[in-house]
Amino acid sequence: EAQVTQNPRYLITVTGKKLTVTCSQNMNHEYMSWYRQDPGLGLRQIYYSMNVEVTDKGDVPEGYKVSRKEKRNFPLILESPSPNQTSLYFCASSLSPTREAFFGQGTRLTVV
Amino acid sequence: GESVGLHLPTLSVQEGDNSIINCAYSNSASDYFIWYKQESGKGPQFIIDIRSNMDKRQGQRVTVLLNKTVKHLSLQIAATQPGDSAVYFCAEKYPPPLVSGGSNYKLTFGKGTLLTVNP
């Protein structure tokens, strides 16, 4: 089954404690991206990756890092989480930027 | 389930009626448009897309209309069913400025519309 898998689904952490949200896709997609979803603000792109070892900033990259060492995986790293990063995060993948994106189930992150 | 928005426009319809969800997009250079459906507790799910060289595209029970003159996009759902209840997002994609040398075709999402189908 074609899917995008994120882990964990829910995470509560404390300010400053490094965390990683994993994302994996099994569709051999080249393009992957991370979004955050906040009430009243919709979905905003954090980072994206055109292919292995090719990543770039989206609209709201501050406080986040990503890596793309393999085609299937695109982890999102918060080196020092802060409460304003409390949000619902989605990973997505697609064949190209102009093709339909497949989204993961989301990760609800709370930073206290 | 997860709440995706506290102040979303809402549309309430009766089961069996047709629904029309509207979206105004922002960039006249946008060349690709997508509608996504997001059910409570789930990620967005692709419904239908349309390129800027078209003004109408039909899928199964759904039709997307594009009016580039007024930068307006609409999603029509025929014979709406309770399973159609969800938040619907439009998204526009436009190429990066040539001078930037960037490669990201930005995908910008609208704020969403909550569709509620009453049995």
Interface residues (C-beta under 8 A of the other chain):
Chain A: V4 S33 Y35 Q37 P39 G40 L41 G42 L43 R44 Q45 Y48 M50 D56 G58 D59 L88 F90 A92 P97 T98 E100 A101 F102 F103 G104 Q105 G106 R108
Chain B: E2 S3 V4 G5 L6 H7 D31 Y32 I34 Y36 G41 K42 G43 P44 Q45 F46 D49 F89 A91 K93 G102 S103 N104 Y105 K106 L107 F109 G110 K111 G112
